[in-house]
Structure formats: C-alpha cells, structure tokens
C-alpha cells in the first residue's frame, strides 16, 4: 500500500516523520500549514460541541426556560434547536472562508 513503511533494521524515532510526506514535513511552510489547520479545527470543533452541549444541558436541566412560549406554538427549545442547524452551516461557511484565505495558498505553495 502507498505510504507503508518498510522495515529497514533501524528504529524510527517519534519525532522523525515517515511515509510518503516525510521530505516535506521539515519545511517551515508545511509546519505553519499544519498549525493553522489544527488551530482552525480545534476552534470550530470546540465552538460546535460547546454550543451543542449548552443546548443539551438546557434541555435536561432548564426545562422551564426551554418550555417558554415565544409565539404561538413555538417555544425556546424549538428556536434553539433550529439555531443548531443555522450555526452548523455558519461554522462550515466560516471554515471554508478561512481555508480559502489562509490554508489553500500555503498548500498551493507546497505543491
């Protein structure tokens, strides 16, 4: 398979890169790209999961608040549930915009 390492008789250290991308792993631009990607993934993941757990926590422990009627048969829980969808698309759009502006140019340089 592509990227499989072959046994050469010596042990690879933990900091030594392996696989087909090993030559590029030492470039500073590649490390910058990895750092930016990891930071963006951490921020987006944290925001998404944080907002989701707030919603679940409110549903479990603040039932009176979630049951408040906003208008007609629409309550706070329904509005916050719909905001989950809106926020998911907003986070995806934000990540795509960030990737186009900050990640794609670096990746293009490395090609």
C-alpha positions as CSV (number, residue, x, y, z in Angstrom):
1,X,0.0,0.0,0.0
2,X,1.1,3.6,-0.6
3,X,2.8,5.1,2.4
4,X,3.5,1.8,4.2
5,X,6.9,1.9,5.9
6,X,9.3,-0.8,5.2
7,X,11.4,-2.4,7.9
8,X,15.0,-1.3,7.4
9,X,16.5,-2.6,10.6
10,X,16.7,0.6,12.5
11,X,14.0,2.1,14.7
12,X,12.4,5.3,13.8
13,X,12.3,8.0,16.5
14,X,9.0,9.5,17.5
15,X,9.9,12.9,16.0
16,X,11.2,11.6,12.7
17,X,8.5,11.7,10.0
18,X,7.7,8.6,8.0
19,X,5.7,7.8,4.9
20,X,5.4,9.5,1.5
21,X,5.2,13.0,3.0
22,X,8.4,12.7,5.1
23,X,10.5,15.0,2.9
24,X,8.0,17.9,3.1
25,X,7.5,17.5,6.9
26,X,10.6,19.5,7.7
27,X,9.6,22.6,5.7
28,X,8.6,25.6,7.8
29,X,5.7,26.4,5.5
30,X,4.3,22.9,6.0
31,X,4.6,23.2,9.8
32,X,2.7,26.6,9.5
33,X,0.0,24.9,7.4
34,X,-0.4,22.1,9.9
35,X,-0.5,24.6,12.8
36,X,-3.2,26.7,11.1
37,X,-5.3,23.7,10.2
38,X,-5.1,22.2,13.7
39,X,-6.0,25.6,15.3
40,X,-8.9,26.0,13.0
41,X,-10.2,22.5,13.6
42,X,-9.8,22.9,17.3
43,X,-11.7,26.3,17.3
44,X,-14.5,25.0,15.1
45,X,-14.9,21.8,17.0
46,X,-14.9,23.5,20.3
47,X,-17.5,26.0,19.3
48,X,-19.7,23.4,17.7
49,X,-19.5,21.0,20.6
50,X,-19.8,23.7,23.2
51,X,-23.0,25.1,21.7
52,X,-24.4,21.6,21.3
53,X,-23.7,20.7,24.9
54,X,-25.2,24.0,26.1
55,X,-28.4,23.1,24.2
56,X,-28.4,19.6,25.6
57,X,-27.7,20.9,29.1
58,X,-30.5,23.4,28.9
59,X,-32.9,20.7,27.6
60,X,-32.0,18.5,30.6
61,X,-31.7,21.0,33.4
62,X,-33.6,24.1,32.4
63,X,-36.9,22.7,31.3
64,X,-39.0,25.7,32.4
65,X,-36.8,28.0,30.4
66,X,-36.9,25.8,27.3
67,X,-40.7,25.4,27.6
68,X,-41.3,29.2,27.5
69,X,-43.5,30.1,24.6
70,X,-42.1,32.7,22.2
71,X,-45.0,32.9,19.8
72,X,-47.9,30.6,19.1
73,X,-46.7,27.0,19.5
74,X,-43.1,28.0,19.1
75,X,-41.0,27.7,22.3
76,X,-37.4,28.5,23.2
77,X,-36.3,24.8,22.7
78,X,-37.5,24.8,19.1
79,X,-35.8,28.1,18.4
80,X,-32.5,26.9,19.9
81,X,-32.8,23.6,18.0
82,X,-33.2,25.5,14.7
83,X,-30.3,27.7,15.7
84,X,-28.2,24.5,15.9
85,X,-28.7,24.0,12.2
86,X,-28.0,27.6,11.4
87,X,-24.9,27.6,13.5
88,X,-23.6,24.4,11.9
89,X,-23.9,26.0,8.4
90,X,-22.4,29.2,9.6
91,X,-19.4,27.4,11.1
92,X,-18.9,25.4,7.9
93,X,-19.0,28.6,5.8
94,X,-16.6,30.3,8.2
95,X,-14.2,27.4,8.0
96,X,-14.3,27.3,4.2
97,X,-13.7,31.0,4.0
98,X,-10.7,30.6,6.4
99,X,-9.3,27.7,4.5
100,X,-9.5,29.6,1.2
101,X,-7.8,32.6,2.7
102,X,-5.2,31.0,5.0
103,X,-4.8,27.3,4.2
104,X,-5.2,27.0,0.4
105,X,-2.4,29.5,-0.5
106,X,0.1,27.6,1.7
107,X,-1.0,24.3,0.3
108,X,-0.6,25.7,-3.2
109,X,3.0,26.8,-2.4
110,X,3.9,23.3,-1.2
111,X,2.7,21.6,-4.4
